[in-house]
Amino acid sequence: FFRDDSVPEDNIWRGILCVIFFFLIISVLAFPNGPFTRPHPAIWRMVFGLSVLYFLFLVFVLFLNFEQVKAVMYWLDPNLRYATREADIMEYAVNCHVITWERILSHFDIFAFGHFWGWAMKALLIRSYGLCWTISMTWELTELFFMHLLPNFAECWWDQVILDILLCNGGGIWLGMVVCRFLEMRTYHWASFNIITESVGKKQMLQIAVLAIRLLFAIDTVLKTARQWGFGWHFFFCLLTELNTFFLKHIFVFQASHPLSWGRILFIGIITAPTVRVIAFLEAIVCIKFGQDLFSKTQILYVVFWLLCVAFTTFLCLYGMVWYAEYYGHREKTLSESEDSPYSPDASWLHSKFSRG
């Protein structure tokens, strides 16, 4: 608790770190367990505590003005006073017909590195080839729809298709899924409950009252619609989180290589499971509040087309995965299945349970 009154900034910084330290202790003692257990539930309680702190910080930022936010940033890093936007010093989508090895290799920079490892981390979280590839391709379409607001979204066709989708994103997805298999991590079935094959999962579902299950079957159409909306919201917030990354660094002016950028991406990746939706929503509000000059140039028609595109790709992805699970799922055994539990692509076992009763 030693203080040096000659440097008040150091005292403030030490006080903030002390508050964070004790808040993490409270998180371990009071917060519930998260969705993960490895390496230890206490670690994920602290991660949840950090997400709560970030949430409170975003709420605090909403009550500041732009100059006050910039003052906080300059206090964290004085070099940000001299930061410039990439869009102000670089050209995008120029001479796309000129394709040379030198030009292609020049695009493998920190951004390509971020694409690759970012998608490797997303694959570890999503654990589905179909969903990862759909989000990857939809994001490239998102860049086209928001290109009028963010000039760095303008890319040559070979940069988007070959370098981004196939090499960087595709390589990251492949690496993430390989790591999932190597670590024997549980596979996520995004299609439906029908392809749950673990005996534990079935027993947990059978613990629900028989009357409630029959009621669920009676309103199956409503449930399917609810699942579609839930899947769509997850899809939408994945894209919104990516958009916030570019809007934040454009509005508050810091480089993509700055710790505020890649540190936030890493932090969002760690806390994705519990709190990504509320944080993405708050970040979007922060962007809208402090980027009114930017968003005044928004072409509403492009945004409408983007929402329709997201809805269509969500529908296509969901039913594509359901179709694949129904016709080809019996040929695969996921790592989460036990050796003595045969794959059942439909829910006939559940109907038979109730018909006997």
Secondary structure by P-SEA (a helix, b strand, c coil): cccccccaaaaaaaaaaaaaaaaaaaaaccccccccccccaaaaaaaaaaaaaaaaaaaaaaaccaaaaaaaaaaaccccccccccccccccccccccccaaaaaaaccaaaaaaaaaaaaaaaaaccaaaaaaaaaaaaaaaaaacccccccccccccccccccccaaaaaaaaaaaaaaaacccccccccccccccaaaaaaaacccaaaaaaaaaaaaaaaaaaaaaaaaaaaaaaaaaaaaaaaaaaaccccccaaaaaaaaaaaaaccccaaaaaaaaaaaaaaaaccccccccaaaaaaaaaaaaaaaaaaaaaaaaaaaccccccccccccccccccccaaaaaaaaaac
